[in-house]
Each structure stands twice: as structure tokens, then as C-alpha cells.
Amino acid sequence: MAFWDKVKGVANDAMNTLSDAAKDVTESAKEMNEKSKINRAIKVEEGKINNLYMVMGEKIFNENSSAPAGFEDQFAGINTAKNEIERLKQELSNIESASKCPKCGAKISQGQKFCQGCGNNLDTQSVGSATSQDSNGSGQVIVTQGQEVTETPASSESNENN
């Protein structure tokens, strides 16, 4: 019986050790969870402060035509960034407008000769002129390689008959 008592004692000791370890792990997990909640709350409050700083700074920037003493570098940095944003927006606008048909606005590919949307001759557009009505409204003005030709309804009918 002494053998089984020793085995039982060792098993109880092992169970107590495991139980204590589990309690320690549980306590550590609770502590880490609590710390995590507090750290998140701190980050939220720091975010609020940063947002208020941003609002204050924007107000100071907008209300002053020139940089207050000590803020010259920040004002210059903001103005430089704003100018760069405008330049990039213009560059983006140029890219977007260059890839659209000037007549119908359909998307066109570089080197494309005719618009797939409306059939507009894109080669004539590259010369810098668009197809438009002539001044008296009798026909259409077509620009081809820098030469202007006015097509009237009568001349287009005679061309169709030829």
C-alpha cells in the first residue's frame, strides 16, 4: 500500500502544480487583457489629442497670411505640399483628358486613329482642331492635316452620287 500512497501523493503534487500553473496562466491572461484595454484607451485619448492639435494647427494656418514666429518651416512645408498636390492633380487631369475622345468622351488608346464610340477621326484632333458646325450652320467643318474644308449638304449629296 505504501507504493500506491506514494504514487497518489506524487499524482496529487503534480495536479496541484498543474492547477497552480493554470491559475498563474489565467491570472497572467487577465492581467494582459486588462493592460491591453488600458493601452487601447490611452491610444484613443492620444488620437483625440492629435485630432485637436490638427484642428488647432489648421486654424492657425488658415487665419494667418504669413507664418507666426517659430512656425516658418511648418508653413513652408504645408505650402510646398499643397503646390505639389495641385501639380499632381493637374498631371492626373492631363492623363485622364488625353485618353478620352474629345467628341463623345469615350476612352481611347494611344495611337488609335478613330473613336470606337462615335467614329470620330482622332488624327484630325491631334492637329489641334475639332469637328464643328460652320458659322452659317449649313454644313460641317472638317479639319484634315491643318486644311479646312467646308462640306455643305448639297456637296455631300453630289459626292454620294459620284
Secondary structure, 3 states (H helix, E strand, C coil): CHHHHHHHHHHHHHHHHHHHHHHHHHHHHHHHHHHHHHHHHHHHHHHHHHHHHHHHHHHHHHHCCCCCCCCHHHHHHHHHHHHHHHHHHHHHHHHHHHCECCCCCCECCCCCCECCCCCCEHHHHHCCCCCEECCCCCCEEEEECCEEEEECHHHHHHHHHC
